[in-house]
Amino acid sequence: MAPLLSVRDLAVRFETRKSTVRAVNGISFDLEGGETLGIVGESGCGKSVSALAMLGILPRAGRVTAGEVVFEDVDLLKLPDSQLRQIRGNEIAMIFQDPMTSLNPVLTVGRQITEGLRKHRGMGKEDATKEAVSLLERVGIPAAKDRVGDYPHQFSGGMRQRVMIAMAISCRPKILIADEPTTALDVTIQAQILEVLKQLVAEENMALILITHDLGVVAGACERTNVMYAGRFVESAPTTELFERPRHPYTLGLLKSVPRLDAARRERLEPIGGTPLSMTKEIEGCAFAPRCIYATEESRTKAPELHRIDSAGHLVACWNPVPDKDLPQIEVVASRSSEEATG
């Protein structure tokens, strides 16, 4: 059976006056119906750009230079914008990472939610408003009937994010893309937002792509995780397997830089040394090699491809995967449920 979404060799470039930025460099993955997939990496590695490219909403300077994005046997990259608009927001929806700038400040939240309902589901104004109230209630906004006429600035950051989720699920999409949905939120609100997403995915059987830099988020929400660096996936595995046996040095570095609840107060974190390479230049070899303690001459001259290293579907793009003897005992604590966070 074909996956719900299949991305193959997706590449994205940004043209500037002086150079070309190689933002995404040939990523591939499959997404099954009802699956939750995490994409993790540092800022600037290409996570958000990949999602924008799939939906055809790249900034003007960006362009897809290669690859295909097949959704239900249709390559989205080949569709004219008129057809893509029928899919975008309807069958594939996205929650953007900054609701204050994503929501229109001069329109009520009810008006912004009902727009999609009227366009894609053909509802009248009254029915769409009733559905908007129901959606706000579903994502946990109190007194939704009174608040549907409020403007974005009248909501807190966590409540604005809930409004964004309500908008995204209004047409009951088959795929929901959440781009850093918990950024700038405190721990309690973060846990509540994640709980809302998990419930919606379970109730609607939606597939979820969760884009984040927070390992604790994917630990508690995702079945499989792709680790991204310099526009490529460097490791992909079932989430539990990834945390128990990270094989790419970059993944190991991310895990070792996470604060641990059981660590002694004087124990220092281990940051990843060096800085990422410039994405304006063609990279020879492994992009992580300049920061990697396992790098060899082969790493610096020949780029590794993702390859399977065990029967559990663990893939890694590395000439010298981290050996078992170097794996520390790392426990990544998943974000707590809303009951635990507020209890």
Secondary structure as UniProt FT lines:
FT   STRAND          5..15
FT   STRAND          20..31
FT   TURN            33..34
FT   STRAND          36..40
FT   TURN            43..44
FT   HELIX           47..55
FT   TURN            60..61
FT   STRAND          62..71
FT   TURN            72..73
FT   STRAND          74..75
FT   HELIX           76..78
FT   HELIX           81..87
FT   TURN            89..91
FT   STRAND          92..95
FT   HELIX           99..102
FT   TURN            105..106
FT   HELIX           109..120
FT   HELIX           125..138
FT   TURN            139..140
FT   TURN            142..143
FT   HELIX           144..147
FT   TURN            148..149
FT   HELIX           152..154
FT   HELIX           157..169
FT   TURN            170..171
FT   STRAND          175..179
FT   TURN            181..184
FT   HELIX           187..204
FT   STRAND          207..212
FT   HELIX           215..221
FT   STRAND          224..229
FT   TURN            230..231
FT   STRAND          232..238
FT   HELIX           239..244
FT   HELIX           249..256
FT   TURN            261..262
FT   TURN            265..266
FT   TURN            279..280
FT   TURN            287..288
FT   HELIX           289..291
FT   TURN            293..294
FT   HELIX           297..301
FT   STRAND          307..308
FT   TURN            311..312
FT   STRAND          315..316
FT   HELIX           324..326
FT   HELIX           338..342
//
